[in-house]
Structure formats: C-alpha cells, structure tokens
Amino acid sequence: MYERLGGEETISTVVGHFCERVLADEQVAHFFEDVDMHHQRAHQTLFLSAVADGPVEYDGKDMRAAHAHLEIDPADFDVIARHLSATLESFDVPEDDREAVLEAVASYGDAIVIVAD
C-alpha cells in the first residue's frame, strides 16, 4: 500500500494537507497549540508510512503515553479520522486503500481515546 500511496514524498504531502485541515478545525486545533508542527508532520509521515506497510519503522512514543494528557474523546478522534479520510480522498487514494489506512489508524483508538467513567 505504501507504494500505491506514492511513497514517502507523497505521504509527506498528504500529511501536510491533513495537518492544515486539522489546524483549521476549531474542535481539534487546540490539541496542537504548543506543538512543533514541523516535528509533528515528520512524525505523522513516519506513522502513516508505517501503517501503510512502508519500509520504515515507527519508533515514536507508546500511543497511550503520547496522548494521555490530551484527553481526546471519541468525537475528537472521529473528527481527526474524517479529516484523514477527506485528505486521502482529495489525493485520489482509492477507497480500498483509504479504508485500510483508516482501519489501521482506528486500531490505535483504544490507546488514544479517553473514555469517561
């Protein structure tokens, strides 16, 4: 899938557009207020490359540890996923590949989303 998505250069471009969408969304933009977006884009490019079975190894923090302080709820996670889907669609990524990427990202939901007691 990594090659079908266009490899590192295209994935990096996709991530840049994805970040622009997220930062323009008032519901979720606050999660990135104090974030070095250059670093974040590079990090997300590695992550997306890894979930697309690219020749990279994602070596970021444990997902739960990296996101615990953010208190991301299910609605926030869904908004982010919709932005990713829309971005992939805008780059003409075929539906099967979009769904595969979104399923891979969704598999981290339990580690990212905080469910209120």
Helices and strands as residue ranges (DSSP letters): H 7-23, G 29-32, H 37-51, H 63-67, G 68-70, H 74-90, H 95-106, H 109-112
